[in-house]
Amino acid sequence: MTDIGDTVKTPAEFVEALAALRFPNVFNPYAEQCSFCDLADAAALRRRNLELVIAAAIDSGVDTMWIARDLGYRGGRRTGLALTDELHLSAHAALMCTAPLHRATKGAALGERTATVIWSILEAIGRPVFLWNVFPLHPHEKGDPMSNRAHTRSEAAECRFLLDWLMERLAPKRVIAIGRDAQLALASLGDSVPVRHPSYGGQTEFVTAMQSYYGLPHPKSLNPQLAFF
């Protein structure tokens, strides 16, 4: 296992360690350029986005982390930020009080169904929450880079030192595990709060659980039946 004390000390070093990871049938948005949609400097832009968010979380503090499974091809693959699509980059910057976060792709901005629901809640909460994934890259089916697949146990293990570093540096009071895959992966933390993932029919349960947890208004006032892109 990687010794985080020896290899990663700053947000910049964290991002560089993340960019150095390589797996078969996995896109690393912090090091690779997508031939279909990325700008020439896309990887650098995504590294900058993530470094800004991590630095802000360390400097200002966050009391909660939300952790899901892995990056999706319409969201984090493009933005470099967990649970965040291009339509919510400005909202992410505002929530974390960072400099502007930039798109790394050409053409029209894309939305993602999971991010749409996630950010309806984050904008209602209105205070910093750090977002991460058990596997912080985009795993896809062989031969189909614009698809999503679940990461393997060995892939997650290779990245665990990054999650450990974040937990140590951010020291969140609460960890919310979004979806069963995240819940199982985070079982060793002991006190994570499990919630249903908003995709595949879990949207209403996710919204209701989060609003109850944070004491937000009734779900109808936040329109849980959000349009998906």
BELNORDA-V461512 format. One record per backbone hydrogen bond with DSSP energy under -1.0 kcal/mol. NH is the residue of the N-H (numbers start at 1). CO is the residue of the C=O. If there is no record, write none. Layout:
nh-><NH,NH>
co-><CO,CO>
This chain:
nh-><6,7,8,14,15,16,17,18,19,20,21,26,27,31,32,38,39,42,45,46,47,48,49,50,51,52,53,54,55,56,57,58,59,60,61,65,66,67,68,71,77,78,79,80,84,88,92,93,94,95,96,98,106,116,117,118,119,121,122,123,125,126,130,132,134,135,138,140,144,149,156,157,158,162,163,164,165,166,167,168,169,170,171,174,176,177,178,179,183,184,185,186,187,189,190,193,195,202,206,207,208,209,210,211,212,213,214,216,221,222,223,226>
co-><3,3,4,10,11,12,13,14,15,16,18,23,138,28,28,34,104,39,41,42,43,44,45,46,47,48,49,50,51,52,53,54,55,56,57,174,130,176,132,137,72,75,75,76,81,85,88,89,90,91,92,93,37,112,113,114,115,117,118,119,121,122,64,66,68,69,27,25,141,139,152,153,154,159,159,160,161,162,163,164,165,166,167,63,65,193,67,195,179,180,181,182,184,186,187,175,177,199,202,203,204,205,206,207,208,209,210,211,218,219,220,224>
